[in-house]
Amino acid sequence: MHWEISNPMDYHVALYIRLSKEDENEGPSESVTNQKSLLDEFVKNHRLSVYDVYIDDGYSGTNFDRPAFQRMIADIEDRKVNMVITKDLSRLGRDYIMTGHYMERYFPENQVRYISLLDGIDTGVESTANDITPFRAIMNDMYAKDISKKIKSVKRDKQRKGQFIGGKPVYGYKMHPTEKNKIVVDEEAAPTVRRIFGMALEGMSCRQIAAQLNTEGVPTPATYAGLPVPKPGPYTGLWSSERISEMLQNETYIGNMVQGRSVKISYKSKRCLRQAPENWVVVENTHEPLIDRETFEKVQILVASRKHTRSRTYDFLLKGLIFCHECGCPLAVLNRKNAAGEDVLYFVCRTYQRFTKAGVCTCHSIKVKTVTDAVIAKVREVCEACLHPAELRPIAQRAAEQARKENAPENERQAIQRKIDSLTANLDKMYMDRLTGLLAEADFERIYQRIKAECSSLEEKLKGLEVQKESPSSTQDRSGELVQRFIASACTNRELLVSLIERVELTKDKQIIIKFRFRESEAVSSGKSLTIGAAECIPH
């Protein structure tokens, strides 16, 4: 193709190069060196000024979250680059949706000229090659999808054969030094695994085992493996009861290869979904066991026996809204008996609950009702300051009037009268059956009392409708009642609380910090920090 670049000095060029593991199978023509050589020759022949070279080596084209690509986008945003050149369209990406987004929208909106050498694509000129670009992007996407299917099939076949295809073996094992897809015992970590199973056999709970290991400073599996932590938290580097429970139920420790616990949503996403145990790929006797089967089965019985003692899930008004002010974790809820033997719910810091002996956070224990009442009182104060009953009354009056019309009292009175007449007729018929001997006296008496009570109830209701018909001020009274009911009960409505409140934080000093979603609410709430009594702690 004849490239038309009449004003080369106006461009600041970004040379983008990408190579994934799948591309390596296509031969040396796809190598980083080959791509760079081709791009360098092009910019030299057209006297273009290269701002920078961006290389993503080992990154899939289905994902645009690549470091060099994102760096190039940042330079485009800073107006440092206004031309992007790649060897072909697949180097830019293999996701046809995102590729089309960058070519059709992002590059034109940022005045960036894109050139794909082998495809003959140049967004700076009118060309038929540009018209078929979407079809090229779809073909590249289909290629990536086909490659993904083949790789997935190969991995699944290796799993069924008991070959390890993960990145890191479970704690207590390591990769075989010479044989691929095989694991062997890690003699340095294995004693800790055996000790954990031993403590479980002695009757220690998962939480007690985790606390003991944290007290002794035993490195966690992640710390031992030297894995980076993206977002370190207050309990980073500490054993947890969840980790211990998972280890105690892992069949890998009895020599079975367990894989397929999670699968990727699609070849375009890194997100994985956990699979049910019946969908796992389990192959028996693939490696040396750390725990004998008899010990493992005894531990499973002990773990299963404790399931009924685990804390239940409780519904409470502030669920999902209340957090620990110190560590930022959601507060857990515990159920405890008071002196009268009644069930009482308490808030407690989840971090403290899981890592008590580590001293990471404090208990924050306080009654759920105490906190909830304080939050409701504050929200009601905000609502009353924002709402004016005098303005709500006309709205409520119209609603009451509409409800009165829709209820159709006249029709209701007629329906009640028909019901009374029907019951009276049935009573007359039963009386005749009693006289003829078809109905026993005891049955007649029982039915008679029930019908008589029902008739009395209907007659009272009928009288009430008559009074309502004669009272002209009933609608006004009803509207006033609606206004008062709204102000009194709206603040206990969970939907309203979620709409108003972003989060509630409880400090170790028993202060409640309410963060509203709207600035108007923040302005009305002059004192968002509420101090409550410290005498509401969990009883020991």
Salt bridges, closest charged atoms under 4 A:
ASP23 OD2 - ARG18 NH1 3.42
ASP23 OD2 - ARG91 NH1 2.97
ASP23 OD1 - ARG94 NH2 3.08
GLU30 OE1 - LYS87 NZ 3.70
GLU30 OE1 - ARG91 NH2 3.81
ASP40 OD2 - LYS36 NZ 2.90
ASP52 OD2 - ARG71 NH1 2.82
ASP88 OD1 - ARG91 NE 3.38
ASP95 OD1 - LYS268 NZ 3.40
GLU109 OE2 - ARG105 NE 3.84
ASP119 OD1 - ARG136 NH1 3.27
ASP122 OD2 - ARG113 NH2 2.68
ASP141 OD2 - LYS268 NZ 3.05
ASP146 OD2 - LYS150 NZ 3.19
ASP157 OD2 - LYS161 NZ 3.27
GLU179 OE2 - HIS176 NE2 3.92
GLU179 OE1 - LYS182 NZ 3.90
GLU216 OE2 - ARG195 NH2 2.53
GLU242 OE1 - ARG354 NH2 3.23
GLU246 OE1 - ARG243 NH1 3.98
GLU294 OE2 - LYS298 NZ 3.50
ASP315 OD1 - LYS319 NZ 3.49
GLU326 OE1 - HIS364 NE2 2.59
ASP343 OD1 - LYS337 NZ 2.73
ASP373 OD2 - LYS369 NZ 2.73
GLU381 OE2 - LYS378 NZ 3.54
GLU401 OE2 - ARG404 NH2 2.52
GLU410 OE1 - ARG413 NH2 2.18
GLU410 OE1 - LYS469 NZ 3.95
GLU412 OE2 - LYS461 NZ 3.64
ASP433 OD2 - LYS429 NZ 3.72
GLU441 OE1 - ARG434 NH2 3.24
ASP443 OD1 - ARG446 NH2 3.67
GLU466 OE2 - ARG413 NE 3.62
GLU481 OE2 - ARG478 NH1 3.48
GLU481 OE2 - ARG485 NH2 2.78
GLU505 OE1 - HIS325 ND1 2.61
GLU505 OE2 - ARG503 NE 2.96
GLU505 OE2 - LYS515 NZ 3.42
GLU522 OE1 - LYS528 NZ 2.81
GLU536 OE1 - LYS367 NZ 3.51
